[in-house]
Amino acid sequence: MNLKYEALKVIREQVGDRGIGLTTTVAALTEKYETSIEQLVEALESEFGVELSEELVVDAETVGDLCALVARADE
């Protein structure tokens, strides 16, 4: 499985909803679930041993954008 989908799996586990997809917006995640973008980023950084820059995270609009950041940070 590629890193982008591994990151998606971590996000799904973090919020407890397998229905979350790459097109789910970050705003919808933080509104619907009791989680913050900071918690998601911390979980992703911890799981994959990467550091995601705040400037890039702020620009992420979808879960797919966050997952792509993880994949690029690991390269």
Long-range contacts (C-beta under 8 A, 24 or more apart in sequence): 2-71, 3-48, 3-67, 3-70, 3-71, 3-74, 4-64, 4-67, 4-68, 4-70, 4-71, 5-67, 6-48, 7-44, 7-47, 7-48, 7-66, 7-67, 7-70, 7-71, 8-63, 8-64, 8-67, 10-43, 10-44, 10-47, 10-48, 11-40, 11-43, 11-44, 11-63, 11-66, 11-67, 14-39, 14-40, 14-43, 15-40, 20-63, 21-63, 21-64, 22-62, 22-63, 22-64, 22-67, 23-62, 23-63, 23-64, 24-62, 24-63, 25-61, 25-62, 25-63, 26-60, 26-61, 26-62, 26-63, 26-65, 26-66, 27-61, 29-63, 40-66, 41-66, 44-70, 48-73, 48-74, 50-74
